[in-house]
Amino acid sequence: MLEVTELGKDFGGLQAIDNVSFTLQKNTITGLIGPNGAGKTTLFNTIAGVYKPTRGSITFNGEAIDGLSPHRIFHKGLVRTFQIPRPFPDMSVLENLMVVPPRQYGEQFWNNWFRRGRVRQQEQEIHEKARETLKFLNLERVTHEQAKNLSGGQQKLVEIGRALMADPQLILLDEPGAGVNPSLLAEIIERIRELHDKGITFLLIEHNMDMVMNLCDPILVMANGKLLMEGDAQTVRTDRACLTPTWEAAPMSEAMLKVDNLMAGYNPGVPILRGATIEVMPGEIVTVLGPNGAGKSTLIKSIAGLVPVFSGKVTLEGRDITALAPHTMVQQGLAYVPQNNNVFARLSVQENLEMGAYTRKEGLEQRLQETYALFPDLARLRHHPAGKLSGGQRQMVAFGRALMVSPKLLMLDEPSAGLSPKLVGMVFKNVQEVRDTGVTILMVEQNAKAGLMISDRGYVLAEGKEQIMDKADALLRNPEIGELYLGSKGGLL
């Protein structure tokens, strides 16, 4: 059904996908696993038409689709979902499903005048199909609920429902189990099995190994942009290639960033940070949480050299950067995006990006094109004043400007602050895409649930030092975190 041959996708000098080849057989559930930064989401985006491959080919039902736009691939029956659900937040669940089917008569102005009967008939057919889909997904009770009011697991089911409204032959599922409570996860797994029994083929990215091993056959394993192996669950469990350090988390000595017992503050003798200690491993997204005044922004500014450090140590790839000036930090591979005033308002988008490359003029044009490939909206807006863009677009400009120095570590200070729910989803999708290019990310975020849903691990600060460190999924379910942010002990899900 789907054949990927010697596929490659480059972002400048980085090979995000390197000579990947595999074939998906019809009516299978294929798992795609691998460490963070392995290239899994980049592979999805390339298959779905979001990225154009640098080399290689993709065929679907015998027809070449590499280079086609996403909507043309969608119309051929290949549909994808997203790790962070992206419904229309102010529309009802029913409306979210009804908007999906292509070629609706009501979309054409003249049909509403001269073919009203056909328009009404088709709308009724779509309405009935949407209700049947919601019944199948056990979402009938939230049919008329606004999508933004659903839990994370329910929104994942809505994502699957929207995919089903397109009558797909193949569905690409991006981490359907991420951030979902166990009861809803079991329901999602059951629905996938039932759809498979009806003839739908699946390719899914997932970090929940129990889910993958029990649901998927075959399983593809990726690392460092390459396909390591393909096999059934037992083969993957025992194959030595999957048990090497490229598959496991990097050893502690190989941390990208280490902050050890840091004391820092704005005024001498008045520390805001009181012994903070964190680590960020290569390829991770790590989110720092905590109540207002906990020292989150002070932590990230101290690392960047913008706040005086009284004691403690900061290392980047083993090099001590504690006493370095901010511009020297940038030269070492560290980039920082502040929460506010993070664009030059009177400069154009392209001029903002060029300012990011002020200290690195060589290869400027190539890095501009790489940034535009990552954020296509910026290419369209390149001549617009940055100050007149939306909040989400300004964040793209800020991300892009930081990436112009080709950083190893990108630090973000509350990237979702002040944004609408729709823009929050867009910004966090951008964060994931940046990570997929090989950049490690440390993020301070007040929106705990959204931040943790794209993160590998999280730290909770209080009174200037870390109080809790755990995997993101565990923090989402931690009753202490739920009490801190929601005033209840039920976790964030």
C-alpha positions in Angstrom: 0.0 0.0 0.0 2.7 2.5 1.0 6.3 2.2 -0.3 9.1 4.4 1.0 12.3 4.1 -1.0 15.7 5.6 0.0 13.9 8.6 1.5 16.0 11.5 2.8 15.1 14.9 4.3 17.8 17.4 5.1 17.6 20.6 7.1 20.9 22.3 6.0 23.7 20.0 7.2 21.4 17.9 9.3 20.0 14.7 7.8 16.7 14.3 9.7 15.8 11.3 7.6 18.7 9.3 6.1 18.1 6.7 3.4 14.9 5.2 4.9 13.1 2.4 3.0 10.2 0.3 4.1 6.9 -1.1 2.7 3.5 -1.0 4.5 1.2 -3.9 3.7 -2.5 -3.3 3.4 -4.6 -3.9 6.6 -1.7 -3.9 9.0 -1.0 -1.9 12.2 2.6 -0.9 11.9 4.4 0.8 14.9 7.2 3.3 14.5 9.4 3.7 17.5 12.7 5.2 18.5 14.3 7.8 20.8 13.5 11.4 20.7 15.0 13.2 17.7 15.2 9.9 15.8 13.2 11.5 12.9 9.9 9.8 13.4 7.7 13.0 13.2 9.8 14.3 10.3 9.1 11.0 8.5 5.4 11.5 9.1 5.5 15.1 7.8 7.4 14.0 4.7 4.9 11.2 3.9 1.9 13.5 4.5 3.3 16.2 2.2 4.2 18.8 4.9 7.9 18.5 3.9 9.2 17.8 0.5 11.8 15.0 0.5 15.3 15.9 -0.3 15.7 12.6 -2.1 14.0 9.3 -2.5 10.5 8.4 -3.4 7.1 7.6 -1.8 4.3 5.7 -3.5 0.8 5.1 -2.2 -1.3 2.4 -4.0 1.2 2.4 -6.8 1.1 6.2 -7.4 3.9 8.6 -6.6 3.0 11.1 -3.9 6.4 12.6 -2.9 6.2 16.3 -3.6 2.4 16.5 -3.6 0.7 19.0 -1.3 -0.9 17.7 1.9 -4.5 18.3 0.7 -3.9 16.3 -2.5 -2.4 13.4 -0.5 -5.4 13.7 1.9 -7.8 13.3 -1.0 -6.1 10.1 -2.1 -7.0 8.5 1.2 -3.9 9.0 3.3 -4.8 10.9 6.5 -2.8 11.9 9.6 -3.5 12.9 13.1 -1.3 15.0 15.5 0.2 14.3 18.9 -1.3 17.5 20.2 -4.9 17.5 19.0 -5.9 20.5 16.9 -9.6 20.8 16.8 -11.6 23.9 16.1 -11.9 24.9 19.7 -15.1 27.0 19.6 -17.0 24.5 17.4 -18.9 21.6 18.7 -17.5 18.1 18.5 -20.2 17.3 15.8 -19.2 20.3 13.8 -15.5 19.4 14.0 -16.3 16.1 12.3 -18.8 17.6 9.7 -16.3 20.1 8.4 -13.9 17.3 7.2 -15.4 15.6 4.2 -14.0 17.1 1.0 -15.9 18.5 -2.0 -19.0 19.6 0.0 -21.6 21.3 -2.3 -22.3 24.0 0.3 -18.7 25.3 -0.1 -19.6 26.6 -3.6 -21.5 29.9 -3.5 -23.7 29.2 -6.5 -24.8 25.8 -5.2 -26.5 27.5 -2.3 -28.7 29.3 -4.8 -29.3 26.8 -7.5 -28.7 23.4 -5.9 -30.2 23.9 -2.5 -31.8 20.5 -2.4 -28.5 18.7 -3.2 -26.7 20.8 -0.6 -29.3 20.0 2.1 -29.2 16.3 1.2 -25.4 16.1 1.4 -25.4 18.0 4.7 -27.9 15.5 6.1 -25.7 12.6 4.9 -22.6 14.1 6.5 -24.5 14.8 9.7 -25.6 11.2 9.9 -22.1 9.9 9.2 -20.7 12.2 11.9 -23.2 11.0 14.5 -22.4 7.3 13.6 -18.7 8.1 14.0 -19.2 9.7 17.4 -21.3 6.7 18.5 -18.6 4.3 17.4 -16.0 6.4 19.4 -18.3 6.6 22.5 -18.4 10.3 22.2 -22.2 10.7 21.8 -22.5 12.4 25.2 -20.2 15.3 24.1 -21.7 15.7 20.6 -22.7 19.3 21.2 -19.9 20.2 23.6 -17.3 22.7 22.4 -14.1 20.9 21.5 -11.9 23.0 23.8 -13.8 21.7 26.8 -12.9 18.0 26.2 -10.2 16.1 28.0 -6.9 15.3 26.3 -8.0 11.7 25.7 -11.4 12.8 24.3 -9.6 15.2 21.9 -7.5 12.3 20.7 -10.7 10.4 19.9 -12.0 13.4 18.1 -8.8 13.5 16.0 -9.4 9.9 15.0 -13.1 10.7 14.3 -12.1 13.5 12.0 -9.7 11.2 10.2 -12.6 8.6 9.7 -14.8 11.3 8.1 -12.4 11.3 5.2 -13.0 7.6 4.4 -9.2 6.9 4.8 -7.4 3.9 3.5 -4.3 4.6 5.6 -4.1 6.7 8.9 -0.9 8.0 10.3 -1.3 8.3 14.1 1.2 10.5 15.9 1.4 9.3 19.5 -2.3 8.6 20.1 -1.4 7.5 23.7 0.6 10.5 24.8 -0.9 12.2 27.8 -4.0 10.0 27.9 -5.3 8.5 31.1 -5.3 4.7 31.2 -9.1 4.2 30.8 -9.3 6.3 27.7 -6.1 4.8 26.3 -7.7 1.4 26.5 -10.6 2.8 24.6 -8.4 4.3 21.9 -6.6 0.9 21.5 -9.9 -0.9 21.2 -11.2 1.5 18.5 -7.9 1.1 16.5 -8.4 -2.6 16.6 -12.0 -2.4 15.4 -11.1 0.0 12.6 -8.3 -2.4 11.6 -10.8 -5.2 11.4 -12.9 -3.0 9.0 -9.9 -2.8 6.7 -8.1 0.4 7.6 -4.3 0.4 7.7 -2.4 2.2 10.4 1.1 3.5 10.9 1.6 4.9 14.4 4.3 6.7 16.3 4.2 5.8 20.0 6.4 5.9 23.1 4.1 3.6 25.2 5.9 0.3 24.6 3.1 -1.8 26.1 0.7 -0.3 23.6 3.1 -0.9 20.7 4.1 -4.4 21.6 0.5 -5.5 22.1 -1.1 -3.7 19.1 1.5 -3.5 16.3 2.9 -6.0 13.8 5.3 -5.2 12.3 7.3 -2.6 14.2 9.8 -0.2 12.6 12.7 1.1 14.8 14.4 4.5 14.0 17.4 6.2 15.5 19.5 9.2 14.2 17.3 9.5 11.1 18.0 5.9 10.0 15.8 2.8 10.0 17.5 0.3 12.4 15.3 -2.6 11.8 11.8 -4.0 11.1 10.3 -7.0 12.8 7.6 -8.3 15.1 7.4 -7.5 18.8 9.5 -10.4 20.0 12.2 -9.6 17.4 12.4 -6.0 18.4 12.5 -6.9 22.1 15.6 -9.1 21.7 17.5 -7.5 18.8 20.8 -6.1 19.9 20.5 -3.1 17.6 17.5 -1.9 19.7 19.4 -2.3 22.9 22.4 -0.1 22.2 22.9 3.3 23.7 21.3 5.0 20.7 18.0 3.5 21.8 18.3 4.1 25.5 18.5 7.5 27.1 21.9 9.1 26.9 24.2 8.5 29.9 24.2 11.2 32.5 27.8 12.2 31.6 26.5 13.2 28.1 24.0 15.7 29.2 23.5 18.7 26.8 23.0 21.0 29.8 23.7 20.6 33.5 22.7 23.2 36.1 24.2 22.3 39.5 23.1 23.9 42.8 22.6 27.3 41.1 22.0 30.4 43.3 21.2 33.5 41.3 19.2 36.7 41.6 18.9 40.3 40.4 20.3 42.0 43.5 23.4 41.1 45.5 22.6 39.0 48.5 18.9 38.4 47.5 18.9 35.0 45.7 15.8 34.0 43.7 17.2 30.7 42.8 18.3 28.8 45.9 20.2 25.7 44.7 18.4 24.8 41.5 19.7 21.6 39.8 18.5 20.3 36.4 19.8 18.3 33.5 18.7 18.2 29.9 19.7 15.3 27.6 20.4 15.7 23.9 17.2 15.6 21.8 14.9 16.1 24.8 12.2 18.7 25.3 12.3 19.5 29.0 9.6 21.8 30.6 10.1 23.7 33.8 6.9 24.3 35.8 6.0 26.1 39.0 3.8 28.8 40.5 4.4 32.5 39.9 7.5 33.6 41.7 9.1 30.2 41.8 12.1 31.3 39.8 11.4 29.7 36.5 12.3 32.7 34.3 15.2 33.6 36.6 16.5 30.0 36.0 16.5 30.3 32.2 17.9 33.9 32.2 20.7 32.8 34.6 21.6 30.0 32.2 21.7 32.5 29.3 24.0 34.9 31.3 21.3 37.6 31.8 21.0 37.3 35.6 24.0 37.3 38.0 25.0 33.9 39.3 26.1 33.9 43.0 27.2 30.3 43.2 26.8 27.0 41.4 27.7 25.8 37.9 26.2 25.6 34.4 27.8 23.4 31.8 26.9 22.9 28.1 28.2 19.6 26.7 30.6 19.4 29.6 32.0 23.0 29.1 31.6 25.4 32.0 29.6 28.4 30.7 28.7 29.9 34.1 30.7 33.1 33.8 30.4 33.7 30.1 28.8 36.8 28.6 25.5 36.3 26.7 27.0 36.8 23.3 29.6 34.2 24.0 26.9 31.8 25.1 25.4 32.2 21.6 28.7 31.3 20.0 28.8 28.2 22.2 25.5 27.0 20.7 22.9 28.3 23.2 19.9 30.4 22.0 17.3 32.1 24.1 13.8 33.3 23.2 12.3 35.7 25.8 8.7 35.8 26.8 8.0 39.4 25.8 9.4 41.9 23.3 11.0 39.1 21.3 10.8 40.7 17.8 12.1 43.9 16.3 8.6 45.4 15.7 9.6 47.9 13.0 11.8 45.5 11.0 10.4 43.0 8.5 10.3 39.3 9.2 13.3 38.7 7.0 15.3 41.5 8.7 14.5 40.0 12.0 15.8 36.6 10.9 18.9 38.3 9.5 19.5 40.0 12.8 19.7 36.5 14.3 22.6 35.7 12.0 24.5 38.9 12.9 27.4 37.0 14.3 27.3 34.3 11.6 27.2 35.8 8.2 28.5 32.7 6.4 25.8 30.6 4.9 23.1 33.2 5.6 21.0 32.5 2.5 21.0 28.7 3.2 19.9 29.2 6.8 17.2 31.6 5.7 15.8 28.9 3.3 16.0 26.3 6.0 14.1 28.5 8.4 11.4 29.3 5.8 11.1 25.5 5.1 10.5 24.9 8.8 8.1 27.9 9.1 6.4 28.3 5.7 4.2 31.2 6.9 7.3 33.3 7.5 8.3 33.0 3.8 4.9 34.4 2.8 5.2 37.2 5.4 8.9 37.9 4.9 8.4 41.6 3.9 5.7 42.3 6.6 6.7 44.3 9.7 7.1 41.9 12.6 5.2 44.2 15.0 2.0 43.8 12.9 1.9 40.0 13.0 -0.3 37.9 15.3 1.1 36.5 18.6 1.7 33.1 17.1 3.4 34.5 14.1 5.6 36.6 16.2 6.6 33.5 18.1 7.6 31.9 14.8 9.8 34.9 14.0 11.4 34.7 17.4 12.0 30.9 17.0 13.3 31.4 13.5 15.7 34.2 14.6 17.1 32.0 17.4 17.6 29.1 14.9 19.6 31.4 12.6 22.6 30.8 14.8 22.3 27.0 14.4 22.0 26.4 18.2 22.5 23.1 20.0 20.2 24.2 22.8 17.1 26.4 22.5 15.6 28.0 25.6 12.1 29.3 25.5 10.5 31.5 28.2 6.7 30.8 28.3 6.2 30.5 24.5 2.4 30.2 24.9 1.9 33.3 27.1 -1.0 35.4 26.0 -2.0 33.2 23.1 -5.4 31.8 22.2 -5.9 28.0 22.5 -5.6 27.7 18.7 -2.3 29.6 18.6 -1.0 27.6 21.6 -1.4 24.4 19.7 0.4 25.9 16.7 3.3 27.2 18.8 3.8 23.8 20.5 3.7 22.1 17.1 6.5 24.5 16.0 8.5 23.5 19.2 8.2 19.8 18.2 9.3 20.6 14.6 12.3 22.5 15.9 13.3 19.5 18.1 12.9 17.2 15.1 15.7 19.1 13.4 18.1 18.0 16.1 17.8 21.0 18.5 17.5 20.2 22.3 14.9 22.4 24.0 14.5 23.7 27.6 11.2 25.4 28.1 9.7 27.4 30.9 5.9 27.2 30.7 2.9 28.2 32.8 0.5 26.1 30.7 1.5 22.9 32.4 -0.7 20.5 30.5 0.1 21.7 27.0 3.8 21.9 27.8 4.0 18.4 29.3 2.1 16.8 26.5 5.0 17.6 24.1 7.8 17.1 26.7 10.0 14.1 27.6 10.5 15.2 31.2 9.6 18.0 33.5 10.8 19.8 36.6 8.7 21.6 39.1 10.3 24.6 40.9 9.1 26.1 44.2 10.9 28.6 46.3 13.9 28.8 43.9 14.8 25.1 43.7 13.5 22.0 42.1 10.9 20.1 44.1 9.8 17.4 41.6 11.5 15.8 38.6 9.8 13.1 36.5 8.8 11.9 33.1 6.2 14.1 31.4 3.4 11.4 31.5 4.0 10.8 35.2 3.8 14.6 35.9 0.5 14.8 34.0 -1.0 12.2 36.3 0.7 13.5 39.5 -2.0 14.6 42.0 0.4 17.2 43.5 0.7 18.9 40.0 -3.1 18.8 39.6 -3.5 20.5 43.0 -0.9 23.1 42.2 -2.5 24.1 38.9 -6.2 23.1 39.1 -6.8 23.1 42.9 -7.7 19.4 42.7 -5.9 16.1 43.3 -6.9 14.4 40.1 -3.8 15.3 38.0 -3.9 17.4 34.9 -5.7 14.9 32.6 
